[in-house]
Amino acid sequence: MSRNTYSTYLKVAALFQKPNVFTSTSNPSIEEVENIIERAEDFIDFKTRNSWKERQVTDEYHDLNANYIPYNGYPFFLGHSNIKSFSSTEGDKIEVWQGDTYLDYVASKTEGRGHDYWLNNREGILYLREGIGWTILSNLLKVTYRYGGLNTKINDTDGITNSDTTITVDSTAGFPLSSWIRIEDEEISYTGKTNTTFTGCTRAINETTAATHADNSVVLTVQADIEEAATKLAAAEVLGSYRQTMIIPDDINAGKPISDMINDWRTQAENIIYHRSEMRLGGKKD
């Protein structure tokens, strides 16, 4: 099963118009291309400070360096956006220094805007309501949290067959009204959704293979521009590092030097990343 989220080796191959170019023994091999895609995904996440697959940050330290906001609390700006709701069972922690030890608010306090702490998930701002009178304190807070990803799970005790056209899941919240989903190595398009189902499914798109999938299998999707950026970054690296073994069809480079193709794909990917960075920062970019 592919470990990549934003793209796949099949999508990189499709950009070369050579669907069977990567195998377990080719140069580069499927595994090597997947390593390249993984680096592209990490680069995208680093530049945008966001993620389109779920990640977890462990022990992110914060100083108290902002004033108390009435009715909200002390704000702490986490390093990422699209934060998952805090859950002890998932290993999330909000640990506040008590003078001799850290106290975990997730395990011992009440979440909510009128309670001990609350989270602006989308912007990644954590508010603590207690502690009025705290002075500026280094490493007052350390947070372990999950962020990113648009995913759900199959919710059917029998799983799904390789031909089902309606797929029942825990929730479709956040997914587009019509788009595509990936379950393990299979990609599936859908034309509609309810609160808990994807409907009008076409199985095994993008040269993937229809398969059965068990209950609780992860169902995910990625925005088209992020997929494009990851695919083009990976393709540029493959072409630059292994071009002596690649045969590029004439109709995709129109006589352009391979170096120009590499630069074009990198530029197109970086423009997408730049745009995504601006979107997160409200029109500003670091």
C-alpha positions in Angstrom: 0.0 0.0 0.0 1.3 3.4 -0.9 2.4 5.5 2.2 1.9 8.8 0.3 -1.1 11.1 0.7 -0.8 14.0 -1.6 0.3 12.1 -4.7 1.2 8.6 -5.9 3.9 7.1 -8.1 1.0 6.5 -10.6 0.3 10.2 -10.8 4.0 11.0 -11.4 4.0 8.4 -14.1 0.9 9.9 -15.6 2.7 13.3 -15.8 5.4 11.5 -17.9 2.6 9.9 -20.0 4.2 6.5 -19.1 1.8 4.7 -16.8 4.0 1.6 -16.4 7.4 3.3 -16.1 7.9 2.6 -12.3 8.2 -1.0 -11.0 9.8 -2.7 -8.1 13.0 -3.0 -10.1 13.0 0.1 -12.3 15.4 3.0 -11.8 14.0 4.7 -9.9 11.8 2.0 -8.3 8.4 2.5 -6.9 9.9 2.7 -3.4 12.3 5.4 -4.5 9.6 7.5 -6.1 7.5 7.2 -3.0 10.5 8.4 -0.9 10.7 11.4 -3.3 6.9 12.1 -2.9 7.3 11.9 0.8 10.0 14.6 0.7 7.7 16.8 -1.5 4.9 16.4 1.1 7.2 17.4 3.9 8.4 20.4 1.9 4.8 21.5 1.2 3.9 21.2 4.9 7.0 23.1 6.1 6.4 26.0 3.7 2.7 26.3 4.3 2.8 25.5 8.0 -0.3 23.3 7.3 -0.9 19.7 6.4 -3.3 17.8 4.2 -2.6 14.6 6.1 -2.9 14.1 9.8 0.2 14.8 11.8 1.0 15.1 15.5 3.3 17.6 17.1 4.8 16.5 20.5 5.8 18.9 23.3 5.6 22.2 21.4 6.7 24.8 24.0 5.2 28.3 24.4 6.0 31.3 26.6 3.3 33.5 28.0 3.9 36.6 25.9 0.4 38.0 25.2 -2.1 39.9 27.4 -5.3 38.4 28.7 -8.2 38.9 26.4 -11.6 39.5 28.2 -14.1 36.6 27.6 -11.4 34.6 25.8 -8.4 34.1 27.9 -4.6 34.1 27.3 -3.9 33.3 23.6 -1.2 30.9 22.6 -0.5 30.7 18.8 0.2 27.1 17.9 2.6 26.4 15.1 0.0 25.0 12.7 -3.6 25.4 11.7 -6.5 23.0 11.3 -6.0 21.6 14.7 -7.9 18.4 15.7 -10.1 18.6 18.8 -8.0 17.6 21.8 -8.4 14.0 22.9 -6.5 12.2 25.7 -7.1 8.8 23.9 -5.2 10.2 20.9 -2.3 11.3 23.0 -3.1 15.1 23.0 -2.0 17.1 25.9 -2.1 20.8 27.1 0.5 20.9 29.9 0.7 24.0 32.0 3.5 24.7 34.5 2.4 24.7 38.1 5.7 25.8 39.7 7.1 22.3 40.2 5.4 20.1 37.5 3.1 20.3 34.5 -0.6 19.8 34.8 -2.4 18.3 31.8 -5.6 20.4 31.1 -6.9 17.9 28.6 -7.0 15.2 31.3 -8.0 17.3 34.3 -9.8 20.5 33.1 -13.0 21.4 31.1 -12.9 22.5 27.5 -15.3 25.2 26.3 -15.3 28.9 25.6 -16.8 29.6 29.1 -14.6 27.0 30.8 -10.9 26.4 31.4 -9.6 26.3 27.9 -10.9 26.5 24.3 -9.4 26.1 20.9 -9.9 28.1 17.6 -9.3 25.0 15.5 -9.0 26.6 12.1 -6.5 29.3 13.1 -4.6 27.2 15.7 -5.1 29.5 18.6 -5.4 28.0 22.1 -6.9 30.1 24.9 -6.4 29.4 28.6 -8.9 31.2 30.9 -7.2 30.4 34.2 -4.0 32.1 35.4 -5.0 35.7 35.6 -2.0 37.4 37.1 0.6 35.2 35.4 3.7 37.1 34.7 5.7 36.5 31.5 7.0 33.0 32.0 9.3 31.0 29.8 8.0 27.5 28.7 4.7 28.0 30.6 2.9 25.7 28.2 3.8 22.6 26.2 1.2 21.2 23.9 0.9 17.8 22.1 -1.7 18.0 19.3 -2.8 16.7 16.0 -3.4 18.8 12.9 -4.2 18.6 9.2 -5.9 16.0 7.2 -9.3 15.6 5.7 -10.2 12.0 6.4 -12.9 9.7 7.8 -13.3 5.9 8.1 -15.5 3.3 6.6 -18.4 2.6 8.9 -19.8 -0.7 7.8 -19.1 -3.9 9.7 -18.9 -5.9 6.5 -16.6 -3.3 4.8 -17.1 -2.6 1.2 -16.8 -4.8 -1.9 -14.8 -4.0 -5.0 -18.0 -2.8 -6.8 -20.1 -0.9 -4.2 -21.2 2.5 -5.5 -22.3 3.9 -2.1 -19.7 4.0 0.7 -20.8 4.5 4.3 -18.4 6.4 6.5 -18.3 8.0 10.0 -18.8 11.5 8.5 -18.5 13.3 5.3 -18.1 16.7 7.0 -15.6 18.9 5.2 -15.5 16.8 2.0 -16.5 18.5 -1.2 -20.0 17.8 -2.6 -18.4 15.9 -5.4 -14.8 14.9 -5.8 -12.6 11.9 -5.3 -11.5 9.8 -2.3 -8.7 7.4 -1.7 -9.0 4.2 0.3 -5.7 2.4 0.7 -4.4 2.2 -2.9 -7.8 2.7 -4.7 -9.0 6.1 -5.8 -12.8 6.5 -6.2 -14.8 9.4 -7.6 -18.2 10.3 -6.2 -21.0 12.6 -7.5 -22.8 13.3 -4.2 -22.8 12.8 -0.5 -25.0 12.7 2.6 -23.9 13.2 6.1 -22.5 9.7 6.3 -22.3 8.4 2.7 -20.5 9.0 -0.6 -22.8 8.3 -3.5 -22.5 7.8 -7.2 -19.1 6.3 -6.8 -17.0 5.2 -9.8 -14.4 2.7 -8.6 -10.7 2.4 -9.5 -10.1 5.8 -11.2 -6.7 7.1 -12.2 -5.4 3.7 -13.1 -5.9 2.3 -9.6 -7.4 -1.1 -8.9 -10.8 -1.8 -7.4 -10.5 -3.7 -4.1 -12.4 -4.7 -1.0 -11.9 -2.5 2.0 -12.5 -3.4 5.7 -14.5 -1.5 8.2 -12.6 1.4 9.8 -10.3 1.7 6.7 -9.2 5.3 6.3 -10.9 7.4 3.6 -9.2 10.6 2.6 -9.0 13.3 0.0 -6.6 16.0 -1.0 -7.3 19.3 -2.7 -6.4 19.3 -6.4 -3.8 22.1 -6.2 -1.9 20.3 -3.4 -1.9 17.1 -5.4 -0.6 19.0 -8.4 2.2 20.6 -6.3 3.4 17.3 -4.8 3.2 15.5 -8.2 5.2 18.2 -10.0 7.8 18.5 -7.3 8.3 14.8 -7.3 8.4 14.6 -11.1 11.0 17.3 -11.2 13.2 15.5 -8.8 12.8 12.2 -10.6 13.6 13.8 -13.9 16.6 15.7 -12.5 18.1 12.7 -10.7 17.2 9.8 -13.0 16.8 11.4 -16.4 19.5 9.3 -18.0 17.1 6.3 -17.7 13.8 8.2 -18.5 12.3 8.4 -21.9 10.1 11.4 -22.1 7.5 11.5 -24.9 8.1 14.3 -27.4 4.5 15.6 -27.1 4.9 16.6 -23.4 8.1 18.7 -23.8 7.5 20.1 -27.3 11.2 20.3 -28.0 12.0 22.0 -24.7 15.2 21.0 -22.9 14.6 18.7 -19.9 16.1 21.4 -17.6 13.3 23.7 -18.7 10.7 21.1 -17.9 12.2 20.6 -14.5 12.2 24.4 -13.8 8.6 24.8 -15.1 7.3 22.1 -12.8 9.1 23.4 -9.8 7.9 26.9 -10.5 4.3 25.8 -10.9 4.5 23.8 -7.7 6.1 26.7 -5.8 3.4 29.1 -7.0 0.8 26.8 -5.5 2.7 26.6 -2.2 3.1 30.4 -2.1 -0.6 30.9 -2.7 -1.5 28.4 0.1 1.0 30.2 2.4 -0.8 33.5 1.8 -4.2 31.9 2.4 -3.1 30.7 5.8 -1.5 34.0 6.8 -4.3 36.2 5.7 -2.5 37.6 2.7 0.9 37.8 4.3 3.8 35.5 3.8 6.9 34.9 5.9 
